């Protein structure tokens, strides 16, 4: 295999650069992504804390916009992170990042994407950072970053497509999981926050409906379907909806939280859990230890075990501190990390958590594990805002979690909710494990492909 050296700049046909200017934002419109939206763990940019610009600003303010098949490359903060631009593109970029377009006469775009994502390239960029407080990788330095590029375009294509196909599969799993989580959370909010089935019963009763019509109104609220749509359901589904509707009261009563369904009680988190506490201070070892979850592992409501470390169980006992499926972990220190939470949906090995993470465990004689997950996700914004302390030393007190108040339904309804949501959690767990395996395979394969350790004919 023959290679030729090129600078990063010469591999690009265009750079879309809007740095140095602060774009005027609006309350709504076209998403404006920031550098925190670009992560090497995701194929496409995310919308973390995205702002918006008006259509007029989109058309007149920017020097240019990326196109589908381009890449977005960060130049400040964490320089070198890169994401693929989707088709269609529904966002714009401003300062501190650039859109880059591959020079296809020299390099296949997906090959360049894989090359930029490689550990070797990321280390090169790390060593070229300027700026002691906030790292920068200047656009002017693109000409000082060099790569050896295969002259065989067909090999480039196979390598790029192989890497990209892994990324697509991982992205598909993530999107499916996100959809499943949103469905489960929407159901939790409808039943246990907005009390929609109870409100439906009340409205029907006030309209003079018969008991059967009242039940039917609750069934529509539970299923999210119109009466005509409900009539098309299988008889077994109708029977299940009737059983669910019967579990919801038809009356609201006063409480310290306002109106709640009759028969429900106001509880705090402490009264329905068996565990709310920080983890261990580990004695780390390189091998033959117990897996320990740290704050870096918890992001986007999932646990990335690749960032975990190992504890020496002889130096630091963990027998009574092991985590369980159904637990919820909460990051409990630091600005930007505090309040991020994730349910444990699977455990491949015995696992503990460190002292910067709090575990919350349901008392299953009071609430179901799925109810706890929904409750914690519903309160995530509040938890994130509840840290105290000086900048950089923010802490989440256990009492904040213990004092979270909510309307507790009957255990029967909590368990019924779990019977619906648990299959979703199980599917999410399967996809999370697949994602971990795919990511590991992809990242182990990439350097071998880029160095031609695997010949083009062996790339599938």
N, C-alpha and C positions, 0 to 999 in steps of 0.2 A: 504494500500500500504506500503510495506516494503522498506526502504532505507538503503544503506550502504555508509559510508564515504570513499572517495578515494582522494588521492592527484592528482593534475593535471598531474604530471609526471607519475603516475601509470596508468592513463587512456590512455597513449600513447604507441604504440608499436615501434614507431620510430620518431626521430627528425632529420630533415635534416638541418644542421647548417653550413652556409658558412660565418659566421660573422668574423670580425677581419681582413679580407683581402680585398683589392680593386681589383676587377676583371678587366683585360685589356679589353677595349671596342674596337669596330670597327665601321666603317661608316654604315655598313649594316650587316644583318645576323639574328640571333635569338634574339627576344626582351628580354631585361634584365629589369625586373620591379623593381621599388624602393618602399619605404614605402608609398609614396604618391599615389601609385596605389592601395593600400589596403584600402577600405572604408567599413564601416558597412552598408552603404546605398545600396551597390551593391552586387549581389550574387558572381560574378566573379571579379578578378582583372581587373582594367582598364589599359590603356596604356598611362597615362598622363606623358609626358616627358620621355618616355621609351628610353633607350639606346640600344645598340646591342652588341652581342658577335659573334665571328666567330664560325664556326662549330667545328674547332679544339679546341678552348677554351672551348666550351660547353662540349666536350668529355673528356678533360684532366685536366681542371683547378679545377672544382668543386668537393666537397666531395660527393655530391649526388644531385639528383633532385626529386622534388615532383612528385607524380603519380596522375592520375585522381582519384577523390574521397578523396584525401588528403585535408588539409587546409593550407593556408598561414597565419601566425600569426606574427604581428609586435612586435618588442621588443624595439624599440627606436623611439622617437619623439612623437607618439601617441600610446603607448603600448596597446595591447589588441585588436586592430582592426583585424578582421579575414575575409577571403574570401575562398570560395570553389574553388578547382582546377577542371577546366572543362575537358571534354573528347571530342576531343583530347586536350592535353596541348601543347601550342605553345610558351611558355616563359620559362625563368629560373630566379632564385632568387639568390641574393648575400647577402651582409652583412645587419645587422639591422633587419632581419626578419628570420623566420624559417619555414620550411615545417613540418607539424605535421600529424601523422597517428594514427587514433584511434585504441586502443586495443579492438578488436571486441568481445573478450571473456567477456569483462566487460561492454562496452558501444557501442551502435549503433552510427556510425559516424555522421549521421544527427542529432541525439539527442545531441551529443557533440557540434556540430556546433550551434544548437539553444541555448544550455546552455551558450556557450561562448558569443553569441550575446546578451544575456539577460542583462537588466539594472543592476541587482544585481551583476552579474559577472563583468561587466565593472566597477562598483563602487569598487569592491574588488581589481581589478587590479590597479585602480587609486590610492587607498590607499597604494599600495605596491610599487609605483614608487620610484626609487632612481635617484639622479641627480637633482640639482636645476635648471640648465640651460636647459638641454635637458633630459627629463624624460627617464628612462630606466626600463625595467622589465627583469631582468637577467634570463637566462635559468636555472641557479642554483636555482632560487626561484620557479621554477615550482613545486618543492616538498613541498613548503610552502603554496600553494593555494589549498584549500580543497573544495570538492563538495559532496553533498548527492545525490547518484545515485540510481534510482529505480532498484530493483532486477528483476522486471517484464520486460523482454526484449521486449515482445510484446507491452507493453505500451510505452517503449522507441521508438520503431519503429513507432507507431502511432503518437506520439508527434513530432518526428523528421521529418517524412514524411509530416505532416500537415504544420509545419513551412516551410519546403523546398518547398512545392507546392505553398505556397504564394509567396515565393521568386522567383520561376520560372515564375509565371504569371507576376509579377512585371518586371522581367528581360526581358520577351518577349515583354511587352509593350514598355519598354525603347529601345530595339533594333529596333522595328518597327518605333518608333518615330525618332530614329537616322537615319534610312534609308530614311524616308520621308524628313527629314531636308536636308540630303545630296542630294537627288534628286532635291529639290527646289533650293538649293544653286548652284548645278551644272548647272541648267537651267539659273539662274541669271548670272553666270559667262560666260556661252556660249553666251547669248544674249547681256549683258550689259557691259562686261569687255573685252571679246575676240572678240566680234562682228562677230561671226562665220557665221550667215546667210548672212550678208553683204559681208564678204570675199568670201562666196560661190558664190554669185551673180557675184562678180567681176571676180573670176577665170573662171566661166562659160562664161562670156562675152568675156574675153580675149582669150578663146579657140574657139571663133567663134560660140557659141551656139545661138540658136534661143530664142526669148523671153519666149516661153513655157519651153524650156530646162533650161533657167536661173531661172525661177520660180521653176522648179522641183529641181534644185540644192539647192536652199534656203530651200525648204520643207524638203529635206534630212538632211540638217544641223540642222533645227529646231527640227526634230523628232529623230535625231540620228540613222536613218535607211538608209540602202542601197537602191538604186533604186528598186531592186527586192523585198525587204521587204516592201517598201512603196506601191508597187503595190497591196500588199495583204490586205491593209487597207480597212475598210468600206468606202463607198462613203461619208458618213457624216464626217468622219475623214479627208478625202482628202479635202473636202470643207473647213473645219476649218483650215487645214494647208495652203491652198491657201490664205485664208484671213489673216493668220498670216504672211506669206511670203510677202504679199503686204504692210505690215506695216514697212518692213525693206528697207532702201534705198539701192541702188546698187552702191553707190559712197562713198568714204572716202575723208574727207577734213582735212586740217591742223587746229590745235587748240593748245592751251597752254598745253594740255595733250598729244599732238601727234595727230595721225590720228584718227578721230572719224567719225561716219556715218553722211552723209550730212543731214542737218536739225536739228540735235541734237545740244545742246548748253552746254558749260561748266558752271556748277553752283557749288556753295558750299552748304553745308548742311544748313547753316543759311537761305539761300534764299528759301528753299523748306520745311521749318518746321514752326510750330506755337509755339513750345515749346522746349527749351533746357535749363533746369535749375535744380538746386539741390532742394531737398525736404525740409521738415519741421524739426525743432528741437522739437521732440515730448514731450508731458507731459504724461508719461506712466501711465497706470492704469492696474489693473488686470482683469477687466471685464467691459462690457457696453461701449466699446470704438470703435474707428475706426481702422481697420487693417492698420498697417504700415510695409512696406517692408524695410528691412535693407540689408546690404551687404552679410550677411550670407545666405540670401534667394536665392541669385543669383549664380548659378553654372551649368555648362554643358548646357548653353543656355535655362535653364528653371527656373521657380520660385517655390521654395519650401515654401509654405505658413506656414508650421509647425514651421518655425523659425521666423515668423513675431510676432510683439507685438501690443499692443493696445494703442491708443492715446486718451486722454481725450478731446473731441471736444469742451468742454466749456472753458478749459484753453488754448487750442491751436486750433484755427479755421482752418478748412481744406476744406471748401466748394469749394473754387476755386483751390484746389490743388489735387483733386481726379484724379486718373489714369483712362485710357481708354484702352479697348481692341485694340491692334494694336500699342500701345506705345512700345518703346524699353527702357529698363533700363540699365544703365551703372554704375558699381562700380567705384567710383571716388577718393578713398583714399587708402593708404596702399600698401606696397610691397606684391606681391603675390595675392592680391585681385583686385587691380586697373585694369580696362579694361575688367573684366569679364562682359558679357552682356547677356540679355535675353529679348525676346519679350513677351509681355503680351498676352496670347492666350485666357484666360478666367478670369473672376472676379466673385467670388461667393458673395462677399459683397463689399460695398464701401471701397476703399483702397487708401492710400496715400503712399509716400515714404519719407525716412528720408534724412538728409542733407549730408550723405555720398554717396548718389546715385543720378545720373542725369537722368532725363527723356528726351527722344527725341520723338517728336510727328510730324507726317507727316502733311503737308498742302495738303489736298487731292485734291485741285484744281491744284496742281503742280505735285505730284507723288502719287502713291497708297501706302497704308500701307504695302502691301507685298513687294513693291519695296524698301521701307525704311528698312524693316527687312533684305532683301538681301544685301543692301548697307552697313548696319552696320556690319553684319557678315563678309562681304568681307574685312572690314577695322579693324577687331578686333585685329589682330596682331600689326598693327600700333598704335592703341589706347593703347594697353597694354604697348607699349614701349615709350609712350609719357608723362609719369608722370614726375614731377619735384619736387625737394625738397630733404631734408636730409633723411637718412635711417630711415624707420619707419614712416616718415611724408610725404611720397610722395603724391602729389595731381595731379588731372587731371583738368587742366584749361578748362573752357567752350569754350574758343576760339579754342582749339585744335579740338573739335568736330565741331564748327561752320565753320572752315576753310577747312574741308574735301571736296576736289574737285572731281567732277565726270562728266561724260558725261550724260546729262539728255535727255532721249528719249522723243518722243511725249507722251502726256498724254494717247492717245488711246492705244499705245503699253504698257505703264505702267499698264493700267487697264486690258488689255488683259492678261498680265503676271499674274495679281492678279486673274483673272478668272480661271487660271490653278492651281495656288499655293494655293489659299484660301481653297479649299477642303482638301488639305494636312494639312494646319494649323488647320482646324476644327477637323480633325481626331487626330492630335497630342494633341489638347486640351482635347478631350474625354479620350484619354489614360492617360494623365497627371492627370485628375480628378480620373480616376479609380485607378491609382497608389497611389494617396493620400489616397483614401478610403481603398485600400487593405493593405497599410502599417500600417494605424491606427488600422485596425482590427487585423492584425497579431501581432502587438506589444502589443495590449491590451490583446490578447488571451494568449500570450506566458507565462507570469508569472503564470497564472491560470493553465496552463498545467503542468509547471515544478513543481508546489507545490502540484499537485494532487487535486486542487480545483475542476477541471473537471475530472470526472472519465474516464478511458480508453474507456469505451463503448460510451461515448459522444463525442469522438474525431472523426471528419469526415475527 
